[in-house]
């Protein structure tokens, strides 16, 4: 799952690099286009809002299009990318409203910095209507996610995960209602306090092009609605550490692009759809600690791409002599109990790619 996320983030960074290298040096007519003065001023205001601004190139009187983390449109001199991710920046006064003067921004990343558990500004985000990517991952923000983010209709990627944020008023359903262009949505550890029972319907109705969805530790409940089956482009589904009940939907087996499926630490019950194991692209499957879930191990094909398989805490049945023999790419295997307990599992010792093994109470000896 992390590999998929890293790949998509890499693509966004490459796009940001493209924009930054097509900056202001020389326009098509041979003239030099420099950063707009008001954009330079707004960036300096942003810099001064940090206690420890480690941005040595950000100096008054210099072209801001050559400052680290800044990319401009070379024709207009407008700032279109701002990547300040993981720069150890710290602020106790919150996000400076000066950033909202950069209305031409298409990519904004403030991830991995420390905003001192301050709230996101209630107003301002609605001005950044050109944004394609907003990344506030692990930036120490807290409080209600503002309604302004709901107005960013061009967003392709939204990452608000691993902060102390929540969605109540506006609700989850309200915020995503107009974000129909989203391909990636990461809200891990965002408390979804209203519309929590209708989350799957809201996603199906609002974001039909979604490819990556990560909503772990969001306090989600209720079964997954059948309308979720419309999200056929999904490559990653992370719903771990919630209170989702009911059966694992059989329509997941129809998601032909699916690579990562993380459903661990929920209340799923009944029989896990065996056809999901047959997905050609599936590399990560986490069903751990769904104590009412029954998993019948299939005869995995030799073409299986599974790298991570965690079935700890589920009720596992092996109907064939040696279910793991073809999992040549497997790097992690987690099992707790398997029936029948005398079932041979000698093939585990031959899984040469395996570097993580959990066999608690499985009746299987560690290789």
CORPERA-V984304 format. One record per residue. N is the residue number from 0. RES is the residue in one small letter. PHI is phi in degrees with one decimal (999 if undefined). NEAR is the number of other C-alpha atoms within 10 Angstrom. Layout:
{{N RES PHI NEAR} {N RES PHI NEAR}}
This chain:
{{0 x 999 20} {1 x -63.8 10} {2 x -66.8 12} {3 x -63.4 15} {4 x -63.6 18} {5 x -62.7 11} {6 x -63.3 11} {7 x -69.4 16} {8 x -65.3 16} {9 x -62.2 12} {10 x -60.5 12} {11 x -65.2 17} {12 x -65.5 15} {13 x -65.4 12} {14 x -64.3 14} {15 x -63.2 23} {16 x -64.5 17} {17 x -58.2 13} {18 x -63.2 20} {19 x -70.5 23} {20 x -83.6 17} {21 x -102.5 16} {22 x -89.6 26} {23 x -106.1 25} {24 x -55.3 20} {25 x -143.0 14} {26 x -79.1 17} {27 x -65.8 8} {28 x -95.3 7} {29 x 86.7 8} {30 x -87.6 11} {31 x -96.6 13} {32 x -109.3 20} {33 x -100.5 24} {34 x -56.3 23} {35 x -64.5 16} {36 x -56.8 14} {37 x -69.6 12} {38 x -71.0 21} {39 x -60.9 24} {40 x -63.3 16} {41 x -65.6 18} {42 x -65.7 24} {43 x -66.7 17} {44 x -62.5 15} {45 x -62.9 16} {46 x -58.2 20} {47 x -71.9 13} {48 x -81.3 20} {49 x -95.0 20} {50 x -75.3 12} {51 x -134.6 12} {52 x -70.4 16} {53 x -85.1 13} {54 x -131.9 14} {55 x -62.5 8} {56 x -79.7 13} {57 x -82.5 21} {58 x -125.2 14} {59 x -59.9 10} {60 x 89.5 9} {61 x -110.1 13} {62 x -75.2 19} {63 x -66.3 28} {64 x -71.3 29} {65 x -106.8 19} {66 x -78.3 17} {67 x -62.5 15} {68 x 83.5 21} {69 x -111.5 23} {70 x -129.7 30} {71 x -121.6 28} {72 x -76.5 24} {73 x -70.0 24} {74 x -82.6 18} {75 x -105.5 14} {76 x 79.5 23} {77 x -77.8 26} {78 x -73.1 28} {79 x -117.8 24} {80 x -132.1 27} {81 x -139.0 23} {82 x -115.2 19} {83 x -111.3 19} {84 x -66.3 19} {85 x 56.6 15} {86 x -110.5 16} {87 x 58.4 15} {88 x -84.8 22} {89 x -137.0 19} {90 x -144.5 20} {91 x -106.2 13} {92 x -98.3 14} {93 x 90.6 19} {94 x -73.5 19} {95 x -64.3 18} {96 x -64.3 15} {97 x -60.5 17} {98 x -64.5 21} {99 x -79.7 17} {100 x -77.9 16} {101 x -88.0 20} {102 x -72.3 19} {103 x -93.0 19} {104 x -58.7 25} {105 x -109.0 22} {106 x -135.5 25} {107 x -134.5 23} {108 x -129.8 21} {109 x -123.2 21} {110 x -64.6 24} {111 x 73.8 19} {112 x -103.1 21} {113 x -125.2 21} {114 x -99.4 22} {115 x 61.2 15} {116 x 57.8 18} {117 x -82.7 18} {118 x -79.5 19} {119 x -68.6 19} {120 x -56.0 16} {121 x -68.0 13} {122 x -132.6 13} {123 x 134.1 18} {124 x -60.0 21} {125 x -64.8 19} {126 x -80.7 18} {127 x -90.7 24} {128 x -72.6 18} {129 x -88.9 17} {130 x -60.0 24} {131 x -102.2 20} {132 x -139.3 24} {133 x -126.0 21} {134 x -123.6 22} {135 x -117.2 22} {136 x -56.1 23} {137 x 50.6 21} {138 x -112.7 27} {139 x 59.5 23} {140 x -96.6 25} {141 x -143.2 17} {142 x 98.0 17} {143 x -69.7 20} {144 x -71.6 25} {145 x -74.2 22} {146 x -64.8 20} {147 x -56.9 18} {148 x -65.1 23} {149 x -67.1 20} {150 x -93.0 18} {151 x -87.3 27} {152 x -68.3 20} {153 x -90.6 18} {154 x -56.2 25} {155 x -102.4 20} {156 x -138.0 24} {157 x -131.9 22} {158 x -128.5 19} {159 x -117.2 23} {160 x -75.7 26} {161 x 57.4 21} {162 x -119.5 20} {163 x -110.7 20} {164 x -97.7 24} {165 x -147.6 23} {166 x -123.6 23} {167 x -131.4 18} {168 x -142.0 14} {169 x -74.3 17} {170 x -83.8 20} {171 x -55.5 24} {172 x -61.3 23} {173 x -67.8 17} {174 x -66.5 21} {175 x -92.0 21} {176 x -57.1 17} {177 x -108.2 19} {178 x -95.8 23} {179 x -69.5 19} {180 x -93.0 18} {181 x -61.2 25} {182 x -107.9 20} {183 x -131.7 24} {184 x -136.4 21} {185 x -119.9 22} {186 x -128.9 23} {187 x -55.1 24} {188 x 68.5 21} {189 x -85.7 25} {190 x -73.6 23} {191 x -92.4 23} {192 x -95.2 16} {193 x -131.5 18} {194 x 63.0 19} {195 x -67.5 20} {196 x -82.8 18} {197 x -109.7 17} {198 x -59.9 20} {199 x -70.7 21} {200 x -67.4 18} {201 x -60.1 21} {202 x -64.3 22} {203 x -63.0 19} {204 x -77.4 17} {205 x -109.2 19} {206 x -127.4 21} {207 x -67.6 19} {208 x -98.4 18} {209 x -59.5 23} {210 x -113.4 20} {211 x -121.9 23} {212 x -129.6 21} {213 x -132.0 23} {214 x -130.3 22} {215 x -74.2 25} {216 x 56.4 21} {217 x -109.8 23} {218 x 64.8 19} {219 x -73.8 26} {220 x -139.5 20} {221 x 71.8 17} {222 x -68.7 19} {223 x -79.0 19} {224 x -72.8 16} {225 x -63.1 13} {226 x -61.7 13} {227 x -60.3 19} {228 x -65.1 19} {229 x -74.9 17} {230 x -86.3 18} {231 x -75.9 19} {232 x -94.9 16} {233 x -63.5 24} {234 x -109.8 22} {235 x -138.4 24} {236 x -128.0 21} {237 x -121.6 21} {238 x -122.8 24} {239 x -66.4 23} {240 x 58.8 21} {241 x -127.9 20} {242 x -125.6 17} {243 x -76.0 23} {244 x -116.0 17} {245 x 83.8 17} {246 x -89.7 17} {247 x -67.9 21} {248 x -61.3 17} {249 x -66.4 15} {250 x -70.1 15} {251 x -57.2 20} {252 x -67.9 17} {253 x -94.2 13} {254 x -85.0 19} {255 x -67.1 17} {256 x -90.1 17} {257 x -64.7 24} {258 x -113.3 22} {259 x -122.6 26} {260 x -132.9 24} {261 x -118.1 21} {262 x -123.6 23} {263 x -63.3 24} {264 x 59.8 21} {265 x -129.6 23} {266 x -121.8 22} {267 x -65.6 26} {268 x -143.7 17} {269 x 82.4 15} {270 x -91.1 15} {271 x -70.3 22} {272 x -64.8 17} {273 x -61.3 13} {274 x -62.6 13} {275 x -61.7 21} {276 x -60.3 20} {277 x -87.6 17} {278 x -61.3 19} {279 x -65.1 16} {280 x -92.9 18} {281 x -65.9 23} {282 x -119.8 22} {283 x -128.3 22} {284 x -138.1 23} {285 x -120.3 23} {286 x -117.0 25} {287 x -61.5 22} {288 x 55.8 21} {289 x -105.4 23} {290 x -70.4 17} {291 x -96.0 18} {292 x -94.2 23} {293 x -108.2 19} {294 x -120.9 19} {295 x -97.9 18} {296 x -67.8 18} {297 x -89.7 17} {298 x -86.8 18} {299 x -59.2 17} {300 x -75.6 15} {301 x -67.5 12} {302 x -92.3 13} {303 x -63.1 19} {304 x -105.1 21} {305 x -59.7 25} {306 x -114.0 19} {307 x -138.3 21} {308 x -134.4 21} {309 x -120.9 21} {310 x -117.2 26} {311 x -59.3 25} {312 x 82.3 22} {313 x -99.3 24} {314 x -91.2 22} {315 x -105.6 21} {316 x -125.6 17} {317 x -112.0 18} {318 x -87.1 14} {319 x -117.8 13} {320 x -59.6 12} {321 x -148.0 18} {322 x -70.0 21} {323 x -98.7 22} {324 x -59.8 18} {325 x -97.9 20} {326 x -85.2 24} {327 x -72.2 20} {328 x -94.6 18} {329 x -65.9 23} {330 x -107.2 17} {331 x -137.6 17} {332 x -133.6 21} {333 x -121.1 19} {334 x -133.1 22} {335 x -116.9 20} {336 x -120.6 19} {337 x -133.9 23} {338 x -118.1 14} {339 x -72.0 13} {340 x -64.9 14} {341 x -86.0 10} {342 x -60.0 17} {343 x -64.4 15} {344 x -137.0 18} {345 x -63.4 17} {346 x -66.8 16} {347 x -58.6 23} {348 x -65.8 12} {349 x -98.8 15} {350 x -83.5 18} {351 x -68.8 13} {352 x -84.6 13} {353 x -68.2 18} {354 x -126.7 10} {355 x -144.4 11} {356 x -143.1 16} {357 x -127.6 16} {358 x -127.3 17} {359 x -59.8 15} {360 x 64.9 14} {361 x -88.7 18} {362 x 75.3 18} {363 x -111.7 20} {364 x -80.7 12} {365 x -69.3 11} {366 x -68.4 11}}
